Amino acid sequence: MTGPGGWASAGPPLGTRLQPRKPSAFVALAMALAGCGYHVGGKAVMVPKDIKTIAVPAFANATARQRLPRLLTADVAHELISRTRYHVVADPNQADAVLNGTLANVTAFSTIFDPATGRATGAQVVVVLSLTLTDRHTGKVIFTRPAFEVRERYEISTEPQTYFDESGTAMERVSRDVARSVVSAILEAF
């Protein structure tokens, strides 16, 4: 059909009455999901609204790593402060909830090797924690993961001097990454 000026017209001729279109299956599905409580994963907060303060006592240690539990305690507290509305306190008696953690296991293994030198250039670190967040007033467990596992991959320098200098910063990186995962797991429905 050609409209004024010779252009093709996609619509019906003038004066024709349009019939209402039936909703597409996509629109119907979207409307149905909107009413059934469906939500995007990772948005449901598990912590009750009356929790305002969280205590993060020093994590217990069931490994030979002495520095990592101290780093984890500080990094989890920092993540809670920077990413949430909760006030973090040192004394569990002053908190609405208490997050107890135990470093259960830490393993690291090489994943990539430099073919020229045979040295590792990539590693995977696996950290296993036991975590429990408890409402101090009711004693109800808000969140628990007896074997919370975080896996992270890291690059390793092939230069001998840099390799040994990285060992301290590597544990700090692992701790920060694990802390982010812990706080995300507590806050989201995963």
Residue pairs with C-beta under 8 A, 6 or more apart in sequence:
1 8
1 9
1 13
2 8
2 9
3 9
12 18
23 31
41 188
41 189
41 190
42 184
42 188
42 189
42 190
43 188
43 189
44 188
44 189
45 187
45 188
46 142
46 143
46 186
46 187
46 188
46 189
47 86
47 97
47 133
47 142
47 143
47 186
47 187
48 135
48 142
50 96
51 86
51 96
51 97
51 135
51 142
52 85
52 86
52 87
52 96
53 86
53 87
53 88
53 89
53 94
53 95
53 96
53 97
54 80
54 86
54 87
54 88
54 89
54 95
54 96
54 97
54 98
54 99
54 133
55 88
55 89
55 90
55 91
55 92
55 94
55 95
55 97
55 98
55 99
55 136
56 73
56 76
56 77
56 80
56 88
56 98
56 99
56 101
57 73
57 92
57 98
57 99
57 100
58 69
58 70
58 73
59 69
59 70
59 72
59 73
59 76
59 100
59 101
59 102
59 103
59 129
60 69
60 100
60 101
60 102
60 103
61 68
61 69
61 102
61 103
62 102
62 103
62 104
62 105
63 69
63 103
63 104
63 105
63 106
65 103
65 106
65 171
67 171
68 103
68 106
68 127
68 171
68 174
68 175
69 103
71 171
71 172
71 175
72 101
72 103
72 129
72 175
72 178
72 179
73 101
74 175
75 175
75 176
75 178
75 179
76 99
76 101
76 179
76 182
76 183
77 88
78 179
79 179
79 180
79 182
79 183
80 86
80 88
80 183
81 88
83 183
83 187
84 183
84 187
89 95
92 98
92 136
93 136
95 136
96 135
96 136
96 137
97 133
97 134
97 135
97 136
97 142
98 133
98 134
98 136
99 131
99 132
99 133
99 186
100 131
100 132
100 133
100 134
101 129
101 130
101 131
101 132
101 182
102 129
102 130
103 127
103 128
103 129
104 128
104 129
104 130
104 147
105 126
105 127
105 128
106 125
106 126
106 127
106 128
107 125
107 126
108 123
108 124
108 125
108 126
109 123
109 124
110 120
110 122
110 123
110 156
111 120
111 122
111 123
111 124
111 153
112 120
112 121
112 122
113 119
113 120
113 121
114 120
114 121
114 158
117 158
119 156
119 158
119 163
120 156
121 155
121 156
121 158
122 153
122 154
122 155
122 156
123 153
123 154
123 156
124 151
124 152
124 153
124 154
125 151
125 152
125 153
125 154
125 174
126 149
126 150
126 151
127 149
127 150
127 152
127 174
127 178
128 147
128 148
128 149
129 145
129 148
129 149
129 150
129 178
129 182
130 145
130 146
130 147
130 148
131 143
131 144
131 145
131 148
131 182
131 185
131 186
132 141
132 143
132 144
133 141
133 142
133 143
133 144
133 186
134 140
134 141
134 142
135 141
135 142
143 185
143 186
145 185
148 181
148 182
148 185
150 177
150 178
150 181
150 182
152 173
152 174
152 177
152 178
154 170
154 173
154 174
156 163
156 166
157 163
157 166
184 190
